[in-house]
């Protein structure tokens, strides 16, 4: 199994667990905080839109949780 397959499997498992456990899952709050920080950055920076900032912030926080 390659590292990309392993990363994809971890991401799928993490998203599934977050969906099932909601706010009780340890990754949910950091990802939501990342989304909020990204949204604020998107609102303040002229070259980044709010939705793009939100997506990038959530994606970055999620990446930090699954990479190892």
Backbone atoms as SQL, in Angstrom:
CREATE TABLE atoms (id INTEGER PRIMARY KEY, chain TEXT, resi INTEGER, resn TEXT, atom TEXT, x REAL, y REAL, z REAL);
INSERT INTO atoms VALUES
  (1, 'A', 1, 'UNK', 'N', 0.853, -1.177, 0.000),
  (2, 'A', 1, 'UNK', 'CA', 0.000, 0.000, 0.000),
  (3, 'A', 1, 'UNK', 'C', 0.899, 1.240, 0.000),
  (4, 'A', 2, 'UNK', 'N', 0.646, 2.148, -0.907),
  (5, 'A', 2, 'UNK', 'CA', 1.474, 3.347, -0.979),
  (6, 'A', 2, 'UNK', 'C', 1.047, 4.358, 0.077),
  (7, 'A', 3, 'UNK', 'N', 1.885, 5.350, 0.263),
  (8, 'A', 3, 'UNK', 'CA', 1.579, 6.360, 1.279),
  (9, 'A', 3, 'UNK', 'C', 0.342, 7.169, 0.900),
  (10, 'A', 4, 'UNK', 'N', 0.099, 7.379, -0.416),
  (11, 'A', 4, 'UNK', 'CA', -1.103, 8.102, -0.836),
  (12, 'A', 4, 'UNK', 'C', -2.357, 7.309, -0.506),
  (13, 'A', 5, 'UNK', 'N', -2.307, 5.991, -0.712),
  (14, 'A', 5, 'UNK', 'CA', -3.449, 5.146, -0.365),
  (15, 'A', 5, 'UNK', 'C', -3.701, 5.177, 1.134),
  (16, 'A', 6, 'UNK', 'N', -2.612, 5.147, 1.904),
  (17, 'A', 6, 'UNK', 'CA', -2.727, 5.188, 3.356),
  (18, 'A', 6, 'UNK', 'C', -3.313, 6.524, 3.810),
  (19, 'A', 7, 'UNK', 'N', -2.853, 7.612, 3.219),
  (20, 'A', 7, 'UNK', 'CA', -3.365, 8.940, 3.562),
  (21, 'A', 7, 'UNK', 'C', -4.846, 9.041, 3.218),
  (22, 'A', 8, 'UNK', 'N', -5.215, 8.545, 2.042),
  (23, 'A', 8, 'UNK', 'CA', -6.622, 8.577, 1.637),
  (24, 'A', 8, 'UNK', 'C', -7.481, 7.736, 2.579),
  (25, 'A', 9, 'UNK', 'N', -6.971, 6.600, 2.989),
  (26, 'A', 9, 'UNK', 'CA', -7.716, 5.738, 3.916),
  (27, 'A', 9, 'UNK', 'C', -7.877, 6.423, 5.274),
  (28, 'A', 10, 'UNK', 'N', -6.803, 7.068, 5.760),
  (29, 'A', 10, 'UNK', 'CA', -6.900, 7.788, 7.035),
  (30, 'A', 10, 'UNK', 'C', -7.887, 8.945, 6.936),
  (31, 'A', 11, 'UNK', 'N', -7.852, 9.666, 5.818),
  (32, 'A', 11, 'UNK', 'CA', -8.775, 10.797, 5.634),
  (33, 'A', 11, 'UNK', 'C', -10.217, 10.309, 5.611),
  (34, 'A', 12, 'UNK', 'N', -10.463, 9.227, 4.882),
  (35, 'A', 12, 'UNK', 'CA', -11.817, 8.676, 4.812),
  (36, 'A', 12, 'UNK', 'C', -12.302, 8.224, 6.185),
  (37, 'A', 13, 'UNK', 'N', -11.443, 7.541, 6.914),
  (38, 'A', 13, 'UNK', 'CA', -11.811, 7.064, 8.246),
  (39, 'A', 13, 'UNK', 'C', -12.063, 8.236, 9.200),
  (40, 'A', 14, 'UNK', 'N', -11.236, 9.268, 9.100),
  (41, 'A', 14, 'UNK', 'CA', -11.385, 10.434, 9.987),
  (42, 'A', 14, 'UNK', 'C', -12.678, 11.184, 9.688),
  (43, 'A', 15, 'UNK', 'N', -12.973, 11.396, 8.409),
  (44, 'A', 15, 'UNK', 'CA', -14.209, 12.091, 8.029),
  (45, 'A', 15, 'UNK', 'C', -15.422, 11.291, 8.467),
  (46, 'A', 16, 'UNK', 'N', -15.369, 9.987, 8.275),
  (47, 'A', 16, 'UNK', 'CA', -16.476, 9.126, 8.687),
  (48, 'A', 16, 'UNK', 'C', -16.690, 9.191, 10.198),
  (49, 'A', 17, 'UNK', 'N', -15.599, 9.122, 10.948),
  (50, 'A', 17, 'UNK', 'CA', -15.706, 9.179, 12.414),
  (51, 'A', 17, 'UNK', 'C', -16.218, 10.543, 12.865),
  (52, 'A', 18, 'UNK', 'N', -15.752, 11.615, 12.218),
  (53, 'A', 18, 'UNK', 'CA', -16.229, 12.958, 12.574),
  (54, 'A', 18, 'UNK', 'C', -17.724, 13.087, 12.301),
  (55, 'A', 19, 'UNK', 'N', -18.186, 12.511, 11.186),
  (56, 'A', 19, 'UNK', 'CA', -19.605, 12.579, 10.841),
  (57, 'A', 19, 'UNK', 'C', -20.453, 11.799, 11.845),
  (58, 'A', 20, 'UNK', 'N', -19.948, 10.652, 12.295),
  (59, 'A', 20, 'UNK', 'CA', -20.705, 9.825, 13.229),
  (60, 'A', 20, 'UNK', 'C', -20.715, 10.402, 14.641),
  (61, 'A', 21, 'UNK', 'N', -19.566, 10.922, 15.088),
  (62, 'A', 21, 'UNK', 'CA', -19.445, 11.367, 16.476),
  (63, 'A', 21, 'UNK', 'C', -19.745, 12.852, 16.664),
  (64, 'A', 22, 'UNK', 'N', -19.748, 13.601, 15.591),
  (65, 'A', 22, 'UNK', 'CA', -20.044, 15.030, 15.680),
  (66, 'A', 22, 'UNK', 'C', -19.033, 15.769, 16.546),
  (67, 'A', 23, 'UNK', 'N', -19.518, 16.605, 17.421),
  (68, 'A', 23, 'UNK', 'CA', -18.657, 17.437, 18.262),
  (69, 'A', 23, 'UNK', 'C', -17.890, 16.628, 19.308),
  (70, 'A', 24, 'UNK', 'N', -18.257, 15.373, 19.523),
  (71, 'A', 24, 'UNK', 'CA', -17.530, 14.536, 20.476),
  (72, 'A', 24, 'UNK', 'C', -16.214, 14.014, 19.912),
  (73, 'A', 25, 'UNK', 'N', -16.048, 14.070, 18.601),
  (74, 'A', 25, 'UNK', 'CA', -14.814, 13.580, 17.977),
  (75, 'A', 25, 'UNK', 'C', -13.699, 14.599, 18.207),
  (76, 'A', 26, 'UNK', 'N', -12.496, 14.141, 18.530),
  (77, 'A', 26, 'UNK', 'CA', -11.407, 15.077, 18.842),
  (78, 'A', 26, 'UNK', 'C', -10.943, 15.939, 17.661),
  (79, 'A', 27, 'UNK', 'N', -11.256, 15.583, 16.441),
  (80, 'A', 27, 'UNK', 'CA', -10.838, 16.393, 15.293),
  (81, 'A', 27, 'UNK', 'C', -11.846, 17.460, 14.904),
  (82, 'A', 28, 'UNK', 'N', -13.069, 17.349, 15.348),
  (83, 'A', 28, 'UNK', 'CA', -14.112, 18.264, 14.894),
  (84, 'A', 28, 'UNK', 'C', -13.826, 19.704, 15.302),
  (85, 'A', 29, 'UNK', 'N', -13.524, 19.935, 16.559),
  (86, 'A', 29, 'UNK', 'CA', -13.311, 21.307, 17.024),
  (87, 'A', 29, 'UNK', 'C', -12.102, 21.968, 16.371),
  (88, 'A', 30, 'UNK', 'N', -10.938, 21.291, 16.258),
  (89, 'A', 30, 'UNK', 'CA', -9.813, 21.941, 15.566),
  (90, 'A', 30, 'UNK', 'C', -10.118, 22.273, 14.102),
  (91, 'A', 31, 'UNK', 'N', -10.862, 21.402, 13.423),
  (92, 'A', 31, 'UNK', 'CA', -11.201, 21.672, 12.023),
  (93, 'A', 31, 'UNK', 'C', -12.161, 22.855, 11.938),
  (94, 'A', 32, 'UNK', 'N', -13.114, 22.939, 12.837),
  (95, 'A', 32, 'UNK', 'CA', -14.037, 24.080, 12.841),
  (96, 'A', 32, 'UNK', 'C', -13.310, 25.383, 13.183),
  (97, 'A', 33, 'UNK', 'N', -12.370, 25.320, 14.097),
  (98, 'A', 33, 'UNK', 'CA', -11.576, 26.506, 14.428),
  (99, 'A', 33, 'UNK', 'C', -10.744, 26.926, 13.219),
  (100, 'A', 34, 'UNK', 'N', -10.145, 25.967, 12.543),
  (101, 'A', 34, 'UNK', 'CA', -9.388, 26.273, 11.325),
  (102, 'A', 34, 'UNK', 'C', -10.270, 26.922, 10.273),
  (103, 'A', 35, 'UNK', 'N', -11.491, 26.430, 10.139),
  (104, 'A', 35, 'UNK', 'CA', -12.434, 27.020, 9.185),
  (105, 'A', 35, 'UNK', 'C', -12.755, 28.464, 9.573),
  (106, 'A', 36, 'UNK', 'N', -12.946, 28.705, 10.854),
  (107, 'A', 36, 'UNK', 'CA', -13.233, 30.067, 11.322),
  (108, 'A', 36, 'UNK', 'C', -12.077, 31.012, 11.094),
  (109, 'A', 37, 'UNK', 'N', -10.877, 30.559, 11.394),
  (110, 'A', 37, 'UNK', 'CA', -9.689, 31.389, 11.169),
  (111, 'A', 37, 'UNK', 'C', -9.535, 31.690, 9.681),
  (112, 'A', 38, 'UNK', 'N', -9.739, 30.677, 8.853),
  (113, 'A', 38, 'UNK', 'CA', -9.652, 30.874, 7.413),
  (114, 'A', 38, 'UNK', 'C', -10.709, 31.828, 6.895),
  (115, 'A', 39, 'UNK', 'N', -11.910, 31.751, 7.441),
  (116, 'A', 39, 'UNK', 'CA', -12.980, 32.651, 7.023),
  (117, 'A', 39, 'UNK', 'C', -12.652, 34.089, 7.397),
  (118, 'A', 40, 'UNK', 'N', -12.117, 34.297, 8.587),
  (119, 'A', 40, 'UNK', 'CA', -11.727, 35.646, 8.999),
  (120, 'A', 40, 'UNK', 'C', -10.617, 36.166, 8.087),
  (121, 'A', 41, 'UNK', 'N', -9.639, 35.322, 7.792),
  (122, 'A', 41, 'UNK', 'CA', -8.566, 35.729, 6.880),
  (123, 'A', 41, 'UNK', 'C', -9.136, 36.053, 5.508),
  (124, 'A', 42, 'UNK', 'N', -10.075, 35.256, 5.051),
  (125, 'A', 42, 'UNK', 'CA', -10.704, 35.512, 3.759),
  (126, 'A', 42, 'UNK', 'C', -11.472, 36.808, 3.727),
  (127, 'A', 43, 'UNK', 'N', -12.068, 37.171, 4.858),
  (128, 'A', 43, 'UNK', 'CA', -12.816, 38.425, 4.922),
  (129, 'A', 43, 'UNK', 'C', -11.875, 39.627, 4.968),
  (130, 'A', 44, 'UNK', 'N', -10.702, 39.459, 5.564),
  (131, 'A', 44, 'UNK', 'CA', -9.781, 40.582, 5.731),
  (132, 'A', 44, 'UNK', 'C', -8.837, 40.775, 4.547),
  (133, 'A', 45, 'UNK', 'N', -8.456, 39.699, 3.891),
  (134, 'A', 45, 'UNK', 'CA', -7.496, 39.789, 2.791),
  (135, 'A', 45, 'UNK', 'C', -8.224, 40.074, 1.479),
  (136, 'A', 46, 'UNK', 'N', -7.733, 41.024, 0.707),
  (137, 'A', 46, 'UNK', 'CA', -8.442, 41.400, -0.517),
  (138, 'A', 46, 'UNK', 'C', -8.375, 40.346, -1.635),
  (139, 'A', 47, 'UNK', 'N', -7.373, 39.483, -1.634),
  (140, 'A', 47, 'UNK', 'CA', -7.232, 38.517, -2.723),
  (141, 'A', 47, 'UNK', 'C', -7.899, 37.176, -2.427),
  (142, 'A', 48, 'UNK', 'N', -8.425, 36.999, -1.231),
  (143, 'A', 48, 'UNK', 'CA', -9.034, 35.734, -0.822),
  (144, 'A', 48, 'UNK', 'C', -10.486, 35.995, -0.444),
  (145, 'A', 49, 'UNK', 'N', -11.398, 35.181, -0.952),
  (146, 'A', 49, 'UNK', 'CA', -12.803, 35.334, -0.582),
  (147, 'A', 49, 'UNK', 'C', -13.086, 34.595, 0.722),
  (148, 'A', 50, 'UNK', 'N', -14.175, 34.926, 1.337),
  (149, 'A', 50, 'UNK', 'CA', -14.562, 34.289, 2.600),
  (150, 'A', 50, 'UNK', 'C', -14.751, 32.775, 2.431),
  (151, 'A', 51, 'UNK', 'N', -15.496, 32.297, 1.416),
  (152, 'A', 51, 'UNK', 'CA', -15.651, 30.840, 1.275),
  (153, 'A', 51, 'UNK', 'C', -14.324, 30.121, 1.000),
  (154, 'A', 52, 'UNK', 'N', -13.463, 30.749, 0.206),
  (155, 'A', 52, 'UNK', 'CA', -12.164, 30.129, -0.062),
  (156, 'A', 52, 'UNK', 'C', -11.333, 30.064, 1.212),
  (157, 'A', 53, 'UNK', 'N', -11.329, 31.131, 1.983),
  (158, 'A', 53, 'UNK', 'CA', -10.608, 31.134, 3.254),
  (159, 'A', 53, 'UNK', 'C', -11.128, 30.074, 4.201),
  (160, 'A', 54, 'UNK', 'N', -12.443, 29.928, 4.256),
  (161, 'A', 54, 'UNK', 'CA', -13.060, 28.919, 5.118),
  (162, 'A', 54, 'UNK', 'C', -12.613, 27.520, 4.693),
  (163, 'A', 55, 'UNK', 'N', -12.662, 27.234, 3.395),
  (164, 'A', 55, 'UNK', 'CA', -12.283, 25.908, 2.896),
  (165, 'A', 55, 'UNK', 'C', -10.805, 25.624, 3.126),
  (166, 'A', 56, 'UNK', 'N', -9.973, 26.617, 2.868),
  (167, 'A', 56, 'UNK', 'CA', -8.532, 26.421, 3.056),
  (168, 'A', 56, 'UNK', 'C', -8.206, 26.230, 4.536),
  (169, 'A', 57, 'UNK', 'N', -8.820, 27.020, 5.402),
  (170, 'A', 57, 'UNK', 'CA', -8.586, 26.883, 6.839),
  (171, 'A', 57, 'UNK', 'C', -9.013, 25.525, 7.363),
  (172, 'A', 58, 'UNK', 'N', -10.182, 25.060, 6.947),
  (173, 'A', 58, 'UNK', 'CA', -10.662, 23.746, 7.377),
  (174, 'A', 58, 'UNK', 'C', -9.777, 22.644, 6.812),
  (175, 'A', 59, 'UNK', 'N', -9.391, 22.783, 5.559),
  (176, 'A', 59, 'UNK', 'CA', -8.524, 21.785, 4.932),
  (177, 'A', 59, 'UNK', 'C', -7.168, 21.695, 5.599),
  (178, 'A', 60, 'UNK', 'N', -6.605, 22.844, 5.921),
  (179, 'A', 60, 'UNK', 'CA', -5.293, 22.860, 6.591),
  (180, 'A', 60, 'UNK', 'C', -5.385, 22.204, 7.970),
  (181, 'A', 61, 'UNK', 'N', -6.420, 22.546, 8.731),
  (182, 'A', 61, 'UNK', 'CA', -6.578, 21.951, 10.063),
  (183, 'A', 61, 'UNK', 'C', -6.803, 20.449, 9.959),
  (184, 'A', 62, 'UNK', 'N', -7.594, 20.020, 8.973),
  (185, 'A', 62, 'UNK', 'CA', -7.836, 18.593, 8.780),
  (186, 'A', 62, 'UNK', 'C', -6.535, 17.889, 8.414),
  (187, 'A', 63, 'UNK', 'N', -5.751, 18.483, 7.525),
  (188, 'A', 63, 'UNK', 'CA', -4.454, 17.922, 7.115),
  (189, 'A', 63, 'UNK', 'C', -3.545, 17.748, 8.336),
  (190, 'A', 64, 'UNK', 'N', -3.532, 18.735, 9.212),
  (191, 'A', 64, 'UNK', 'CA', -2.704, 18.660, 10.412),
  (192, 'A', 64, 'UNK', 'C', -3.130, 17.492, 11.306),
  (193, 'A', 65, 'UNK', 'N', -4.409, 17.151, 11.295),
  (194, 'A', 65, 'UNK', 'CA', -4.898, 16.060, 12.128),
  (195, 'A', 65, 'UNK', 'C', -4.567, 14.682, 11.556),
  (196, 'A', 66, 'UNK', 'N', -4.528, 14.555, 10.208),
  (197, 'A', 66, 'UNK', 'CA', -4.371, 13.207, 9.628),
  (198, 'A', 66, 'UNK', 'C', -2.947, 12.896, 9.202),
  (199, 'A', 67, 'UNK', 'N', -2.095, 13.887, 9.012),
  (200, 'A', 67, 'UNK', 'CA', -0.734, 13.589, 8.548),
  (201, 'A', 67, 'UNK', 'C', 0.091, 12.980, 9.690),
  (202, 'A', 68, 'UNK', 'N', 0.920, 12.036, 9.356),
  (203, 'A', 68, 'UNK', 'CA', 1.807, 11.423, 10.356),
  (204, 'A', 68, 'UNK', 'C', 2.854, 10.612, 9.681);
